């Protein structure tokens, strides 16, 4: 789902300098903010349920994807783009045969970075207005001094991150 939003925006920003000049200030303003700072805003507008937490994770990953895709596409040598133009490749052909293969490592890098940030933010988000989730389990166990349960929760988050990284590694191996 992040790619249906982040990937096209990142590619469009790299292909159209005017749109990049228009949207980059907004990206540069939002990206450095601590991602958990968005949680109270999302909870204010969309309530205390899971939707605001999902929206938090979505915004974290999408911002990361947009910036890394845009920057990766901007590093494609000008000669490659001229060759595609000389062969009268359509914009879709340029995206399919030049841009996507060139930015694939950036996509994977953005996912790897986003996993850590998203899991940390999810841990934080699960401690507000909820009584379930791994973040809640860890802090609840800590306050009850139930250290085995606390470490089990920490292990589950680490295992989830490990599995997600292995999936990304499999995608990387499959693509080459």
C-alpha positions in Angstrom: 0.0 0.0 0.0 2.9 2.4 0.7 4.2 1.9 -2.8 0.9 2.8 -4.4 1.3 6.3 -2.8 5.1 6.7 -2.2 6.5 5.2 -5.4 4.5 7.3 -7.9 5.0 10.5 -6.0 8.8 9.9 -5.7 9.0 9.1 -9.4 7.0 12.1 -10.4 9.1 14.4 -8.2 12.2 13.1 -9.9 10.8 13.5 -13.4 9.2 16.9 -13.1 11.5 19.5 -11.4 8.6 22.0 -11.0 6.7 19.6 -8.9 9.8 18.7 -6.9 10.4 22.4 -6.2 6.8 22.7 -5.1 6.6 19.6 -2.8 10.2 19.4 -1.5 9.8 22.1 1.1 6.8 20.2 2.6 8.8 17.0 2.6 11.8 18.7 4.2 9.5 20.2 6.8 7.7 16.9 7.7 10.5 14.3 7.4 12.7 15.4 10.2 9.9 15.6 12.7 9.8 12.8 15.3 7.3 10.4 13.7 5.5 9.8 17.0 4.6 13.5 17.1 2.0 12.7 14.4 0.2 10.3 16.7 -1.7 12.9 18.8 -2.7 14.7 15.6 -4.0 11.4 14.0 -5.8 10.5 17.2 -7.4 13.9 17.4 -8.8 13.6 13.8 -9.4 9.9 13.5 -10.0 8.7 17.1 -8.2 6.5 19.5 -8.6 3.3 17.6 -6.3 1.3 15.3 -6.9 3.5 12.3 -4.8 6.3 13.7 -2.0 3.9 14.5 -2.1 2.4 11.0 -2.1 5.9 9.6 1.0 6.7 11.7 2.9 3.7 10.3 1.7 4.5 6.8 2.9 8.1 7.0 6.3 7.0 8.3 6.9 4.5 5.5 5.4 6.7 2.7 7.6 9.7 3.6 10.7 7.5 3.6 9.8 5.9 0.3 9.0 9.2 -1.4 12.4 10.7 -0.5 14.5 7.7 -1.3 12.7 7.0 -4.6 13.0 10.6 -5.7 16.7 10.8 -4.7 17.4 7.4 -6.4 15.7 8.4 -9.6 17.6 11.7 -9.7 20.9 9.7 -9.7 20.1 8.0 -13.0 22.7 9.2 -15.5 21.3 11.8 -18.0 22.7 9.7 -20.9 20.4 6.8 -20.0 17.4 9.1 -20.1 18.5 10.6 -23.4 18.9 7.1 -24.9 15.3 6.3 -23.8 14.1 9.5 -25.4 16.0 8.9 -28.6 14.3 5.5 -28.9 11.0 7.3 -28.4 10.2 5.4 -25.2 6.9 6.5 -23.6 7.0 7.8 -20.0 5.6 4.4 -18.9 8.4 2.5 -20.7 11.0 4.8 -19.2 9.5 4.1 -15.7 9.3 0.3 -16.4 12.6 -0.3 -18.0 14.8 2.5 -16.6 13.6 4.1 -13.4 12.1 1.1 -11.6 15.2 -1.2 -12.0 17.5 1.7 -11.1 15.6 2.7 -7.9 14.9 -0.9 -6.7 17.9 -0.8 -4.2 16.6 2.5 -2.9 13.1 1.0 -2.4 14.6 -1.8 -0.4 16.8 0.6 1.6 13.7 2.7 2.4 11.9 -0.4 3.6 14.8 -1.5 5.8 15.0 2.0 7.5 11.3 2.2 7.8 10.9 -1.1 9.5 13.0 0.1 12.5 11.3 3.4 12.7 7.8 1.9 12.3 8.3 -0.7 15.0 9.6 1.9 17.4 6.7 4.1 16.6 4.2 1.3 16.9 5.6 0.4 20.4 5.0 4.0 21.4 1.6 4.2 19.8 0.4 1.0 21.5 0.8 2.6 24.9 -1.9 5.2 24.3 -5.6 4.6 24.8 -5.3 0.8 24.4 -5.0 -2.3 26.4 -3.5 -4.6 23.8 -0.5 -4.9 21.5 3.2 -5.7 22.1 4.0 -2.2 23.2 1.3 -2.3 25.8 2.4 -5.8 26.9 6.0 -4.7 27.4 5.2 -1.7 29.5 2.5 -3.4 31.4 4.8 -6.3 32.3 7.5 -3.9 33.2 5.3 -2.0 35.7 4.1 -5.3 37.2 7.8 -6.4 37.4 6.9 -9.4 35.3 10.3 -9.5 33.5 9.9 -12.8 31.7 6.7 -11.4 30.0 8.5 -8.1 29.3 11.4 -9.9 27.6 9.0 -12.1 25.7 7.3 -9.0 24.3 10.7 -7.5 23.4 11.7 -10.8 21.7 8.4 -10.8 19.7 9.1 -7.3 18.4 12.7 -8.3 17.5 11.4 -11.5 15.8 8.9 -9.4 13.8 11.7 -7.1 12.6 13.9 -10.1 11.8 11.1 -11.7 9.7 10.4 -8.5 7.8 14.1 -8.0 7.1 14.3 -11.6 5.8 11.4 -10.9 3.5 13.2 -7.9 2.1 16.4 -10.0 1.7 14.3 -12.6 -0.2 12.9 -9.9 -2.5 16.4 -8.6 -3.2 17.7 -12.1 -4.0 14.7 -12.9 -6.2 15.1 -9.7 -8.2 18.7 -10.4 -9.2 
